[in-house]
Structures are given as structure tokens and as C-alpha cells.
Amino acid sequence: MSFIFTDEQTMLLDAATRLVEENGGSAAVRAAGASDRGYDAAVWQQMVEMGWSAIVVPEAQGGLGLGQVELSIVAAAAGRALLPSPLLSTAIAARALVLAGTPAQQDRWLPQIAAGELTATVALTGVEGCYRPGDVAATLRTDGDGYRLDGSAGFVLDGHDAGLIIVAAKLDGEIRFVAVPRGEAGLSAERLPWLDITRAAARLGFDNVTVPADAVMAGGRFADVLAFANATLAAEQMGAAAAALDITVDYAKQRVQFGQPIGAFQAVKHALADLALLVEAATSAVWYAAACADQRPEEFAEAAATAKLMASDAIVKCSADMIHYHGGIGYTWEHDAHLYFRRGRTSASLFGDADAQTKIIADAIGLGAETNDAA
């Protein structure tokens, strides 16, 4: 398995870094996050023009047909600046269509996603925000030649704005994905006032929504979609954690106490070194998971859970210490340390918290029954 970027991947990284540097910054991020959409449409258009919306879409549907490594490269770059965009939600929805969609469903939706004509998202959880199969709160029932969709979903990324929603719903005890376009009668969306202002999320309601038979996808791919979601989110978290650490280290070199920079004190040095180890471990886990997705799919579920677990730990601790080592200014809303802290706390719970990831890893190494009995 190769962990070295190809020339094309290095070019993608350089281009992604430039885009984020040109469009990031505190004022831009705060303004975009506070807008009605939750992101800057002009910046998203730049991402589309660079092919980001087409990365995981197969070439047959007008995409680039690339893999998880390339998607993780751009996700990590966006994560460094906490740049608001529908990249994460749309990429996961595209993955769901690739994994579970029929050729006709893929031909209908994926070319629009690749071209940036359509943003999409996935609704994978109930209103409580848990991601176990039993927590899915949307249901399908047969209605003539089609179905009716009822229930709800919580914490749906960009759910108030996305043009297509891939809904996880229960049908005869099995979880099936359903493609629901925005504007369908009975579909309601309410943007949530949650902790992270750099990422929009919504609560969706489904009240007797008409679902044609050709909008229902194959079952059995819920866990696979979650694994790809966690691997991509982990890359974004890793980028954010690295940025939080870099900002804190730079400040420790500048802030003077008792006649010298605080970074010269042993306690601060060792604490920041510990954070560097967390970021390095998360980085290794993220790239291993991405490589597994493309080269060792049999290891991917465990690798994705490991990456999410380690990247969550890194961003939560790096952002908390970012506030701490910035002193009084770090506790003010005007400082960006709060943005990283809020992103860290919310992203740690998205697509399954630490307990959920630990269970996946335990199952993968053959301890699932033992850990369930102990619990």
C-alpha cells in the first residue's frame, strides 16, 4: 500500500491550499456561516470549477472517478480554515448513490452533482442524533405502486438548502436509502441553532411524502455510507486540528510572560508536543483509512472508525488548548479559537461518537459479543 502522493494528488493539494487561503479568514468564514445558506455560493462555485464536487462521481456519470485519498485531500484543506461549504454533505450523498443506487438513479442525479448544478445531503439519524441502525426514525410504507415516507431526521448537514436528500428509512425491518428532491410535498426543513456556526445543519420532517418506486435504493449499505462519511469527516477534523495547533504554537512564540515567550516554558513545550503527537497520529490514521478505501476495502470499516476516533480526539484537545494558551483573548468570541472549539465538539458526535467508533473497532477485531455482554 502506497502512502506517497502522486504528482496529480500533490497538484490537487497545492490547488486546494491556494483556494482555502484565498477564501478563508475569520471575517469570510463568519459571514458565510451566518448567511441563509450557511456558505458562500461563490466560493462553492470555485470548488465546483476545480472539480471538487465531481471527485467521487464515476466518469460514466460525468465525474472524475477519483478515490477517497483525493476527497480527503480537499476535505483536510477546507478543514484547516473551517471553510463553510456543502462539500462534505454532497460528497457523502454522492457516495450513497454510487454504493446503493441503481444505474438509472445514478444517471439521474450524479451528473448534476458532478457539474455543481445540485447540492445533496444524507439524512442518517433520528432527531436525537444517534447513528445506530435502530435510531433511524424515518419509515417507508407501501402505497400502490410506490411508497409513503414518514418520520424525521436530525442534524442533517445543509439539510435546509440541499437540492437532494438521501434519506435512510426503514422498510420491512431493513434500512433503505430514498432519494427525495427538495420541494416534495410533506417535506419540511428547519435549520438548527446549534453550536457550530461554520457548518449548517437542519431537522427534517417527512409527513406522508410520496416516494415513487424508482426512488428507493438497495438495502444493506447503511454501514458502508457511514464509514465513508466518517473517513471524510476525519480528514476535515485532522486539517482543523493541525491548524489549531499551528496557530497556538505561533502564539506561544510571541506571547511574553516573565520576560520570555510562554513557549520557552517546559510545561507549555511538553503540552504542545503532546498535541503534536495527537495530530500526527490522527494524520496517519486518516491517510491509512483513505488508502484502505481505495486499496484494501476489507479493512476500511475499522480504519475509518479509527480515523474518526483519533481525529475527533485531536481537534477537541487542540481547540480546547488553543483557548487555554491564548489566555484572556482566547475566551472572547472575537477570537477564532472558539470557532475551532465549536467545530471540534460538534464534529466529534457527527456520524457516530467515540462509543460508536469503538464498537465498530471492537467488532472488527472480534470482540463485539464480549463488549456488548460487558455493557
Secondary structure, DSSP 8 states (H G I E B T S, - for coil): ---S--HHHHHHHHHHHHHHHHH-SHHHHHHHHHSSSSS-HHHHHHHHHTTGGGTTS-GGGTS----HHHHHHHHHHHHHHT---SHHHHHHHHHHHHHH--HHHHHHHHHHHHTTS--EEEE-S-TT---SGGG--EEEEEETTEEEEEEEEEEEETTTT-SEEEEEEEETTEEEEEEEETT-TTEEEEE---S-TTS-EEEEEEEEEEE-GGGEEEES-HHHHHHHHHHHHHHHHHHHHHHHHHHHHHHHHH-EETTEEGGGSHHHHHHHHHHHHHHHHHHHHHHHHHHHHHH-GGGHHHHHHHHHHHHHHHHHHHHHHHHHHTGGGGGSTTSTHHHHHHHHHHHHHTTS-HHHHHHHHHHHTT-HHHHHHH-
